[in-house]
């Protein structure tokens, strides 16, 4: 899947999307994110159980909406945690995915 990229004057890679809970057009600044990390970050904002910007959402629904296998998803989340953009809490059966302040700063209104 090719992601829509918008090149700005700063030469950063940006991905436009519609935030599911607000319905507003937003941009994810993705200059240091892989394609799968972009999928997870956007899925954390666009799912039926909440918005990771507002405290967290169920990890299983982020995985489902990112359309990744659980094994790949766990690796992507591990990478996002190492980069300081996300945290997870709970156990495998009851895990919550949330964005850190640094992760939230990657999003802006379009």
Secondary structure, 3 states (H helix, E strand, C coil): CCCCEEECCCCCEEEEEECCCCCCEEEEECCCCCHHHHHHHHHCCCCCCCCHHHCCEEHHHHHHHHCCCHHHHHHHHHHHHHCCCEEEECCCCCCEEEECHHHHCCEEEC
